[in-house]
């Protein structure tokens, strides 16, 4: 999932969004348990970039998808981190549109 790492490093929100879309497409191609645990984070990351691009409806849709998938993650460090990050992004979205620095990453 190198595309996820590239997206996190990219400061340009639109380019970061493109890399998040690429990561999701590659996960869809891989399918199966190998990538299943990544989907909550992938949807959450897309929710972040949609929010930063000012597309609140899309941000909400992807963050909610991520939240639903995160509920199935184990109660370990990764699962808790993903759930907390998505919850934080949903709170930002609920507040005045959720403007935040482009360096935010899920």
Order of alpha helices (4+ residues) and beta strands (2+ residues): alpha-alpha-alpha-alpha-alpha-alpha
